[in-house]
């Protein structure tokens, strides 16, 4: 074991060019705001976000002009370089010093950047097939219908031929408030047209957004009829004739309608570029193809890697105002990271270059993409979050955390195991500082009853609990050892709790070989605000061990 | 140059986040909180994890509170209200500070005062170990308990003769983050909240879960076995004039139900609802899990009346049968919603900011909901409208960003 050097302060030059991937409205707005705080922007348009895509916007028509002005503003902004439509093909480096390669139709360009912002758009996915409907003049998607309403001529035509409009919403997928708002905006227009009526067949009405319940009620009060059903009505499409029928649970009758037009819902799906962006930038993908895992530590705009931020619809289906909230938060993060272009930072983890055999285990297990290499592994002080997963995984023991060296941890374990309390079993609890350690301190602060022989050992992340620590604790005389990690999906380093669990399974096998009972070692997950659960888990363990001893 | 100063009104999750962001950007911050504790409503919420985290965000509040109390650029004023505010170059503010009675510097958080005075509610305990101090004196109960309190503290941290005071300060910008008032379930008298002990609100549920680790019935302390959640209590209610969805109640009810089920798979849980709202981007998967574990009935119960053993009979409309029906539960949780803070009108008048038709603070720009009609003032969190913890934090970041831009700090 080696001892890490004392806090080495590194002075790092940070590139002040910021790459924004995606040039829809969110990308343009991001570019505009980053340049406003004094950095240069390299804007990389993606395949599908050129031009105005008002149909998936939820903003008032009065705001559209303001958004359109953004295009001109960004185009004329000398601090914004706009690349041709391009695909990211390679990304290397660390925060403050990323190198990105973009491939466009006729060239490959390489750009240096201090930070990368992903601002891809959503794509519209038609859902008519799920309803068994074929697109026709009288069977249109929500976007198509919005376009019909938008032009005077087609709107007039609608008024003449489309007296009865039926909307199908929420049966093909759960939907979102953003889609609901668009449906209700269209419904509102239909009921305001002379002689037209709107029927909305809907499952869960998604009104969890400012103003939507009011809009929903306004539509109803001005004549829209809602049928709230748990499954889709039966729809038949024969030649030009449309029939919708269903069983009304309230009046207990079959109801049939022959609408002139059926408007079918659609879904907003993640940009197909997200997957390859995630792979190349080595950031986590979340559910449904959106970027950013559902981990509260990432909110609002962080990825698992420092210096790579996700905003707007790249990370979820979000309306325009929420996307703007993202951009403001991203600006704070970029400013904090890049500052005036130099950064002084203390290393959290240090590689012993003598011991490193460049096996790249650290590169593979680092959840924050903090590891690069020359002829030995290098840990970026800016990217490193100090979780210590690499230090525990390194087969050569070549990595030490500055604040939690193996030597210090060994001392701490020895010291904790040496504390004697008469008639009380010794319980050593390794506690992640983000969750269980806080819960333990809270249990003490609130005077919960805790075993007298309990000792807490703080670790930066459960992923830093070496199997050696566990074995040491038992060898040094602990009667029980607890590994207390964050809940699955709540680890700040994404997989620290998973590594801890693997190591415990290994430890169980090793203990079995030497005849030590399994119940002296336990793994549990906690959150920082779970003081009473912390106390319960430890007391349960004490009871178990005490029974064994008797 | 003197560092700019920002005053933040309200020490809940939005106010704390705004304070932390601005302090991180190098500004000095005065964080003014009316109650004796930072953390607002959200610090009271319990973790809703099952075998995995369900992203309720309660732990984010805990973390933010810790960061804020450890940040020496944030000057926290507890038990303090705004007496007056005047716009000149920046803002001149007069604060009214209630007597604290507990000297934070001397208090060791031992809890002796709290334990000794448990019966008469005169000492209040914070919800987080990060509350400094962890205890506060209930101002309404102080007069009748002065003698008992006088020598109760072994450290001499309690001084019953403590007086209210005022303080003048100036700030360059203001963030209003005074949060919401939970719906008062007594306004829906058909559910008998004030009459039947086992009819509780979502806020009560958090408290009971925190204290007991399980859902103990207030009537007898026994673990509830058959539980009903009634959604939209106070929200989406035309009769009350509340034409908004509170946005947080479906998520909290479903997450709580799942976390209770995780601890005790035998629980029988029913959710009565109008429309289920999403929890996050993995909602479709989560909702399927919920449908397997929980019974969903699309009907809002008519009323509740008590039966033997403090159990509750609920009258509802059975959609499958098309007839009125009756069902017994041993506990009913009213998923109360987010209402405008009762003090919004007073505060809005003081600050010269408009309210919207629902009584929340009105944003002046639809595309930036932290904006107000008053240039140097920003709003964040549920003072602007219903939102969850994550959205309140994001909006607080946006308000901080707005403040920095307004003060010319970001350039």
Interface residues (C-beta under 8 A of the other chain):
Chain A: X36 X37 X38 X59 X60 X63 X66 X173 X174 X176 X177 X204 X205 X206 X207 X208 X209 X210 X211 X212 X213 X214 X217 X228 X230 X249 X250 X252 X286 X287 X288 X290 X294 X295 X296 X299 X300 X316 X317 X320 X321 X322 X324 X325 X326 X328 X329 X331 X332 X335 X336 X434 X435 X438 X441 X442 X444 X445 X446 X447 X486 X487 X488 X489 X490 X525 X527 X528 X529 X530 X531 X532 X533 X536
Chain B: X21 X24 X25 X45 X46 X47 X49 X51 X52 X53 X55 X57 X58 X59 X60 X61 X62 X63 X66 X109 X111 X115 X125 X128 X129 X134 X210 X211 X212 X213 X236 X238 X243 X244 X245 X247 X250 X274 X275 X276 X277 X278 X280 X281 X282 X283 X284 X285 X287 X298 X319 X320 X322 X366 X367 X368 X369 X385 X386 X390 X391 X393 X394 X395 X397 X398 X400 X401 X402 X404 X405 X410 X411
